[in-house]
Amino acid sequence: MSSNTQSFSFIVVGGGLSGVTIASRLSQYFLSSTVALLELGSNRIDDPKVTDTQNMGIIFDPEFTVDYCTTPQKHCNNRRLLNMAGRTLSGSSGVNVGVWLRAPKSDYDLIAKRAGNTRFEFENMLPYFKRIQTYWNKEGDPNYHGFEGPIHTVGGREYPLREHVKKSAEGLGHQFNPDNMTGDPTGLSSLTQCFKETSPSTSTRQHAGKVYDLSKVHVQTDSRVARVLFDDVKRAIGVELASGEKIFARQEVIICCGAQKTPQLLMLSGVGPSDELRKHGIKEIADAPGVGDQLFDHLRLGQYFKLKHPEKGLAFPFQGNMKSEYGQGMPLDWWIYGNIPPSEIEGYLKADNLEGAKDKTHPHLQEKRCHYMSAAFYAPMLANPEYYPDINPLDGEHISTLSINLLPTSFGTVRLRSADPNDEPLVDPRFLSTQTDRFILRRAVRESLRLIETEPLASEIAGETPPADPRYPALTSRSSDEDIDERIAVLSETMAHPMGTCALGSVLDSEFKVRGVQGLRVCDASIFPGIMGTMPSQSIYAFAEMCADLVAGRA
């Protein structure tokens, strides 16, 4: 090792929310050790584009993101779907809309079962959930919420259509749930976002690089890691950058590059399926067949509805009804977390021949699982101008709905495009490749349509504004399965929540250690052995805190 070669106690690869969390905590836990955090993107943590919570278009800004564009998706009209991820210090926490949710208790308990360790059960995750947050509602239950953590949240805004949406949802049987973070989020619950109030009318994005202390961490941005270095006994001893520079780790290397980049880096390092490594001429360090497999993601459909009386100021910019607090977050009051009864979904699981369908042990048949999400936004969110050229997001004439399949059964893959670390991976989510998935998303869309058609909300809606293409007529809750499926095929998009490609219980042991090698851990959204039926960021933060505790011997 030359005198100018860098060496650290720990190297964390990937400066997204999990990498920042782990690097920060290790620098606090090991005061005499050194920690390096390597990030491919730039350091823009104080850039107004990042801190501004109203800049929701940042997710499409190539200054801060990368598009891991999917392969053509058979059941999405053979389209290549946009697949954005943060590429900046803080990762996707610096570009997302900050929705702050937890999954049902059953999701964490399923992770614990598959990982073979009870530490992942919901009750044992609660200390980490509480550690990371400063909850906005000071009257929140301290059994489920923290009030002194690094991540602040906002909530409690009330929009003009709030009671209309609430009463319509309750009319459909969705009971009001006063707190969706207690392990049972089913029903109708209020929006919380991980933003920090900075004034009565503004907030700032609570992204990882801003809220976690990195003052004792060597942060190196604009650094593409090409591979992990191993010694003769398969111990990770450092990394090599695409520039050829080598950086060494005296204790551990921890990969936190996300569910699409982490498996690529492992395979480039010789850890992955043998046939994939041979295909690209990569020396095998460890045959790890699960690397890059079991890719899950959430698929969504947005729809747009014209108001009968835009002059009432019911939608953004809320002409005549604007309140100062509306500047603190998204124009949304409620989420509907929907559970589908076993009697309705069981037949699709059987038709797909999914394990556990016949003996009724499949996780989708458990109580309190959240199969789909439906929400009404008081603005035409993410309206594609190609299909909706006449929708103006600033004229206050439209609201929108978002329908999401939270529990897909379609498993995709991440594979190498080449052995060149500068090439992005091949991402194939295989969206909607099961009848079950097509049913769940179709059911979510119908529920969103039923919400719009139910009083008192129905009295304010003129109808759906369909795509500007005569092949796709306006939908109602009575539309045929074929019409809804066709709309989904043409206009559905990913939520950009990839998970599962380096799963606990297969690729990783219950301490996040990569099996088959030494001195190497993974902690990011790739670790989930099953899909999380929620927006995943809060869970990823909690798992990152746990990983740091395990490295430090504190768990």
BAMAR-67702 format. One record per residue (C-alpha): z, x, y; residue in three letters. Coordinates in steps of 0.1 Angstrom, whole numbers, padded with zeros to 4 digits, always signed. Last residue first. Layout:
BEGIN
ZXYALA;...
***
This chain:
BEGIN
+0190-0281-0046ALA;+0202-0252-0023ARG;+0187-0224-0044GLY;+0166-0212-0015ALA;+0133-0219-0032VAL;+0147-0253-0043LEU;+0158-0262-0008ASP;+0124-0253+0005ALA;+0108-0275-0021CYS;+0131-0304-0012MET;+0122-0302+0025GLU;+0085-0302+0015ALA;+0091-0332-0007PHE;+0106-0351+0022ALA;+0077-0341+0046TYR;+0052-0352+0020ILE;+0070-0386+0016SER;+0069-0392+0053GLN;+0032-0384+0054SER;+0020-0406+0025PRO;+0009-0439+0040MET;+0019-0462+0012THR;+0014-0470-0024GLY;+0018-0434-0035MET;-0008-0425-0062ILE;+0005-0409-0093GLY;+0013-0373-0104PRO;+0018-0365-0067PHE;+0016-0327-0062ILE;-0017-0326-0043SER;-0001-0341-0012ALA;+0016-0308-0004ASP;+0038-0283-0022CYS;+0025-0256-0045VAL;+0045-0227-0059ARG;+0036-0192-0070LEU;+0060-0164-0081GLY;+0049-0165-0117GLN;+0019-0178-0136VAL;+0011-0202-0164GLY;+0026-0232-0147ARG;+0026-0233-0110VAL;+0061-0238-0097LYS;+0069-0270-0077PHE;+0105-0270-0091GLU;+0097-0299-0115SER;+0069-0279-0132ASP;+0034-0279-0117LEU;-0001-0282-0131VAL;+0010-0310-0155SER;+0044-0326-0147GLY;+0039-0324-0110LEU;+0003-0328-0101ALA;-0022-0303-0087CYS;-0049-0328-0077THR;-0027-0358-0070GLY;-0034-0369-0034MET;-0061-0376-0008PRO;-0050-0399+0020HIS;-0081-0398+0042ALA;-0080-0436+0047MET;-0115-0436+0031THR;-0142-0459+0043GLU;-0156-0493+0032SER;-0188-0504+0050LEU;-0216-0508+0025VAL;-0198-0512-0008ALA;-0171-0533+0007ILE;-0196-0557+0023ARG;-0213-0560-0011GLU;-0180-0566-0029ASP;-0172-0594-0004ILE;-0206-0611-0009ASP;-0204-0608-0047GLU;-0169-0621-0049ASP;-0181-0652-0031SER;-0169-0662+0003SER;-0141-0688+0005ARG;-0117-0665+0024SER;-0145-0662+0050THR;-0171-0636+0056LEU;-0199-0634+0082ALA;-0232-0626+0067PRO;-0243-0591+0055TYR;-0281-0590+0048ARG;-0287-0602+0084PRO;-0276-0568+0097ASP;-0256-0566+0129ALA;-0224-0564+0109PRO;-0204-0596+0111PRO;-0183-0609+0140THR;-0158-0630+0122GLU;-0147-0663+0137GLY;-0137-0680+0169ALA;-0100-0670+0165ILE;-0071-0683+0186GLU;-0065-0715+0166SER;-0065-0695+0134ALA;-0034-0676+0144LEU;-0012-0707+0143PRO;-0024-0715+0118GLU;-0041-0698+0088THR;-0077-0686+0089GLU;-0070-0651+0102ILE;-0044-0646+0075LEU;-0067-0660+0048ARG;-0093-0634+0059LEU;-0068-0606+0055SER;-0058-0620+0021GLU;-0094-0622+0010ARG;-0099-0585+0020VAL;-0068-0575+0001ALA;-0080-0594-0030ARG;-0114-0576-0028ARG;-0096-0543-0025LEU;-0075-0551-0056ILE;-0104-0566-0076PHE;-0127-0536-0070ARG;-0099-0513-0080ASP;-0092-0531-0112THR;-0129-0532-0122GLN;-0128-0494-0122THR;-0151-0470-0104SER;-0141-0483-0070LEU;-0141-0448-0055PHE;-0151-0419-0077ARG;-0130-0396-0054PRO;-0156-0368-0057ASP;-0149-0338-0035VAL;-0169-0306-0039LEU;-0150-0278-0022PRO;-0159-0263+0012GLU;-0178-0230+0012ASP;-0162-0201+0030ASN;-0142-0192-0001PRO;-0175-0183-0018ASP;-0171-0188-0056ALA;-0194-0218-0053SER;-0191-0256-0047ARG;-0159-0256-0066LEU;-0145-0288-0079ARG;-0121-0316-0067VAL;-0121-0346-0089THR;-0117-0383-0090GLY;-0094-0408-0107PHE;-0100-0446-0102SER;-0069-0466-0107THR;-0063-0472-0071PRO;-0029-0483-0059LEU;-0029-0489-0021LEU;-0062-0507-0018ASN;-0064-0513+0019ILE;-0075-0541+0042SER;-0076-0536+0080LEU;-0081-0565+0103THR;-0095-0566+0138SER;-0091-0582+0172ILE;-0120-0588+0195HIS;-0127-0599+0231GLU;-0105-0576+0251GLY;-0134-0558+0267ASP;-0123-0522+0260LEU;-0133-0518+0223PRO;-0169-0531+0231ASN;-0184-0547+0201ILE;-0222-0552+0205ASP;-0234-0523+0184PRO;-0213-0533+0154TYR;-0232-0519+0124TYR;-0243-0485+0139GLU;-0214-0487+0164PRO;-0189-0484+0135ASN;-0158-0503+0147ALA;-0128-0480+0142LEU;-0102-0505+0155MET;-0115-0536+0173PRO;-0082-0542+0192ALA;-0051-0563+0186TYR;-0048-0550+0151PHE;-0041-0573+0121ALA;-0028-0557+0089ALA;-0033-0560+0052SER;-0019-0536+0025MET;-0026-0536-0012TYR;-0010-0531-0046HIS;+0026-0527-0035CYS;+0048-0524-0066ARG;+0078-0547-0065LYS;+0078-0556-0101GLU;+0059-0535-0126GLN;+0025-0545-0139LEU;+0006-0519-0119HIS;+0027-0492-0137PRO;+0011-0501-0171HIS;+0037-0510-0197THR;+0021-0544-0206LYS;+0014-0535-0242ASP;-0023-0540-0237LYS;-0025-0525-0202ALA;-0004-0494-0209GLY;-0033-0470-0209GLU;-0063-0484-0190LEU;-0091-0501-0211ASN;-0109-0511-0179ASP;-0111-0546-0192ALA;-0074-0545-0200LYS;-0065-0535-0164LEU;-0087-0562-0151TYR;-0070-0588-0173GLY;-0036-0577-0162GLU;-0043-0582-0125ILE;-0037-0619-0120GLU;-0010-0626-0146SER;+0008-0594-0134PRO;+0013-0609-0100PRO;-0003-0589-0071ILE;+0021-0574-0046ASN;+0011-0572-0010GLY;+0026-0551+0018TYR;+0017-0569+0050ILE;+0020-0547+0081TRP;+0030-0561+0115TRP;+0030-0556+0152ASP;-0002-0536+0160LEU;-0018-0522+0192PRO;-0011-0485+0182MET;+0016-0466+0201GLY;+0036-0458+0232GLN;+0012-0471+0258GLY;+0021-0507+0249TYR;+0056-0500+0262GLU;+0045-0506+0298SER;+0035-0542+0291LYS;+0000-0555+0296MET;-0002-0593+0296ASN;-0026-0600+0325GLY;-0055-0583+0307GLN;-0042-0571+0274PHE;-0064-0540+0272PRO;-0065-0546+0243PHE;-0062-0581+0228ALA;-0044-0613+0237LEU;-0053-0612+0274GLY;-0057-0649+0277LYS;-0092-0644+0292GLU;-0104-0635+0257PRO;-0103-0672+0248HIS;-0119-0680+0215LYS;-0112-0644+0202LEU;-0139-0627+0182LYS;-0129-0612+0148PHE;-0137-0577+0135TYR;-0133-0564+0099GLN;-0122-0530+0086GLY;-0123-0521+0049LEU;-0101-0495+0034ARG;-0100-0471+0004LEU;-0069-0451-0004HIS;-0072-0418-0022ASP;-0065-0404-0057PHE;-0078-0371-0072LEU;-0067-0369-0109GLN;-0082-0335-0115ASP;-0086-0304-0093GLY;-0062-0283-0113VAL;-0052-0302-0144GLY;-0070-0278-0169PRO;-0048-0248-0159ALA;-0062-0218-0178ASP;-0044-0189-0162ALA;-0056-0157-0146ILE;-0093-0162-0154GLU;-0118-0140-0136LYS;-0142-0161-0116ILE;-0179-0161-0126GLY;-0186-0195-0111HIS;-0192-0215-0143LYS;-0165-0194-0160ARG;-0139-0206-0136LEU;-0149-0242-0141GLU;-0150-0239-0179ASP;-0115-0223-0179SER;-0099-0252-0158PRO;-0078-0237-0131GLY;-0060-0205-0119VAL;-0084-0177-0113GLY;-0077-0172-0075SER;-0108-0192-0065LEU;-0095-0219-0088MET;-0061-0220-0070LEU;-0078-0219-0036LEU;-0100-0249-0045GLN;-0071-0268-0059PRO;-0052-0263-0026THR;-0081-0273-0004LYS;-0086-0309-0015GLN;-0050-0321-0020ALA;-0037-0302+0009GLY;-0034-0265+0018CYS;+0003-0259+0011CYS;+0004-0229-0012ILE;+0037-0211-0016ILE;+0036-0173-0024VAL;+0069-0158-0035GLU;+0092-0128-0034GLN;+0078-0096-0020ARG;+0047-0112-0006ALA;+0017-0090+0004PHE;-0011-0095+0029ILE;-0045-0082+0021LYS;-0074-0081+0047GLU;-0108-0086+0032GLY;-0120-0109+0061SER;-0119-0138+0037ALA;-0082-0131+0034LEU;-0065-0117+0003GLU;-0031-0130-0007VAL;+0002-0118-0020GLY;+0021-0107-0051ILE;+0017-0137-0073ALA;+0030-0127-0108ARG;+0005-0128-0136LYS;+0021-0099-0155VAL;-0006-0074-0145ASP;-0003-0083-0108ASP;-0017-0113-0090PHE;-0034-0118-0056LEU;-0040-0153-0043VAL;-0076-0159-0030ARG;-0098-0163+0000ALA;-0073-0172+0026VAL;-0090-0181+0059ARG;-0070-0170+0089SER;-0076-0186+0123ASP;-0038-0188+0127THR;-0011-0163+0118GLN;+0024-0175+0123VAL;+0051-0149+0116HIS;+0081-0173+0114VAL;+0114-0168+0133LYS;+0103-0190+0162SER;+0087-0216+0139LEU;+0113-0244+0146ASP;+0100-0277+0134TYR;+0091-0305+0159VAL;+0059-0291+0175LYS;+0042-0275+0145GLY;+0050-0306+0124ALA;+0034-0332+0146HIS;+0056-0357+0165GLN;+0028-0371+0188ARG;+0041-0378+0223THR;+0050-0411+0238SER;+0043-0430+0270THR;+0051-0463+0289SER;+0089-0463+0292PRO;+0088-0425+0292SER;+0086-0397+0267THR;+0092-0418+0236GLU;+0086-0397+0205LYS;+0059-0406+0180PHE;+0064-0409+0142CYS;+0052-0445+0141GLN;+0070-0477+0130THR;+0052-0510+0126LEU;+0072-0541+0117SER;+0074-0558+0083SER;+0058-0586+0063LEU;+0063-0587+0026GLY;+0069-0559+0000THR;+0086-0528+0014PRO;+0112-0526-0014ASP;+0128-0492-0015GLY;+0148-0496+0016THR;+0121-0484+0040MET;+0104-0517+0048ASN;+0133-0530+0069ASP;+0135-0565+0083PRO;+0111-0579+0056ASN;+0097-0613+0066PHE;+0084-0632+0036GLN;+0047-0632+0028HIS;+0041-0667+0014GLY;+0008-0675+0032LEU;+0027-0695+0058GLY;+0048-0664+0064GLU;+0017-0645+0073ALA;+0006-0672+0097SER;+0040-0674+0113LYS;+0041-0636+0118LYS;+0006-0633+0131VAL;+0011-0661+0157HIS;+0045-0647+0166GLU;+0031-0613+0175ARG;+0000-0625+0192LEU;+0011-0614+0227PRO;+0024-0580+0215TYR;+0060-0570+0209GLU;+0069-0533+0207ARG;+0099-0525+0184GLY;+0088-0491+0172GLY;+0090-0454+0179VAL;+0099-0425+0158THR;+0114-0390+0162HIS;+0109-0362+0137ILE;+0134-0333+0138PRO;+0163-0353+0123GLY;+0194-0366+0140GLU;+0193-0404+0134PHE;+0186-0407+0097GLY;+0178-0439+0079HIS;+0184-0455+0045TYR;+0221-0457+0041ASN;+0224-0454+0078PRO;+0211-0490+0081ASP;+0192-0493+0114GLY;+0211-0503+0145GLU;+0199-0472+0164LYS;+0164-0484+0159ASN;+0141-0454+0167TRP;+0150-0434+0136TYR;+0155-0397+0141THR;+0139-0384+0110GLN;+0138-0355+0086ILE;+0172-0355+0071ARG;+0172-0392+0063LYS;+0142-0390+0041PHE;+0156-0359+0025TYR;+0189-0375+0017PRO;+0170-0406+0004LEU;+0150-0387-0022MET;+0178-0389-0048ASN;+0179-0427-0046GLU;+0142-0429-0048PHE;+0139-0408-0080GLU;+0123-0373-0075PHE;+0155-0354-0084ARG;+0155-0373-0117THR;+0133-0347-0134ASN;+0105-0349-0160GLY;+0076-0348-0135ALA;+0061-0380-0150ARG;+0094-0399-0150LYS;+0104-0386-0116ALA;+0070-0395-0101ILE;+0074-0430-0116LEU;+0108-0433-0100ASP;+0092-0424-0067TYR;+0066-0451-0070ASP;+0091-0477-0083SER;+0113-0473-0052LYS;+0084-0486-0031PRO;+0066-0462-0008ALA;+0079-0451+0025ARG;+0063-0456+0059LEU;+0058-0439+0093TRP;+0023-0444+0107VAL;+0016-0414+0129GLY;-0020-0421+0140VAL;-0033-0388+0125ASN;-0045-0357+0143VAL;-0016-0333+0145GLY;+0001-0345+0113SER;-0032-0338+0096SER;-0026-0301+0099GLY;+0003-0290+0120SER;-0016-0258+0131LEU;-0052-0269+0131THR;-0076-0281+0105ARG;-0066-0318+0100GLY;-0085-0337+0074ALA;-0115-0360+0075MET;-0134-0375+0046ASN;-0165-0392+0059LEU;-0181-0410+0029LEU;-0213-0399+0012ARG;-0229-0432+0004ARG;-0243-0443-0030ASN;-0238-0479-0020ASN;-0200-0475-0022CYS;-0198-0481-0060HIS;-0219-0450-0068LYS;-0202-0427-0043GLN;-0224-0398-0032PRO;-0203-0367-0031THR;-0175-0368-0005THR;-0176-0352+0029CYS;-0146-0328+0032TYR;-0149-0333+0070ASP;-0128-0307+0089VAL;-0105-0314+0118THR;-0092-0300+0151PHE;-0122-0288+0171GLU;-0144-0310+0149PRO;-0130-0341+0166ASP;-0132-0371+0142PHE;-0094-0374+0137ILE;-0090-0369+0175ILE;-0104-0404+0180GLY;-0068-0418+0181MET;-0061-0402+0214ASN;-0035-0427+0225GLN;-0007-0406+0210THR;-0016-0377+0234ASP;+0001-0346+0220THR;-0030-0333+0201VAL;-0057-0339+0228LYS;-0031-0327+0254PRO;-0031-0293+0236ASP;+0005-0282+0230ASP;+0002-0276+0193ILE;-0032-0261+0195ARG;-0028-0231+0172ASN;-0062-0227+0155SER;-0073-0236+0120GLY;-0072-0216+0087LEU;-0034-0213+0088GLU;-0012-0185+0074LEU;+0026-0188+0077LEU;+0045-0156+0071ALA;+0082-0155+0064VAL;+0105-0125+0066THR;+0140-0123+0050SER;+0173-0114+0066SER;+0180-0149+0078LEU;+0170-0165+0046PHE;+0178-0202+0050TYR;+0165-0206+0086GLN;+0132-0188+0080SER;+0129-0207+0047LEU;+0133-0240+0066ARG;+0105-0232+0091SER;+0081-0220+0065ALA;+0087-0250+0043ILE;+0083-0276+0071THR;+0052-0258+0086VAL;+0036-0257+0051GLY;+0043-0293+0044SER;+0030-0306+0077LEU;-0001-0284+0078GLY;+0000-0246+0082GLY;-0015-0237+0049GLY;-0006-0206+0029VAL;+0032-0199+0030VAL;+0039-0162+0023ILE;+0075-0152+0016PHE;+0093-0119+0018SER;+0066-0104+0039PHE;+0042-0075+0038SER;+0015-0065+0062GLN;-0006-0034+0054THR;-0004-0008+0082ASN;+0014+0019+0062SER;-0011+0015+0033SER;+0000+0000+0000MET;
***
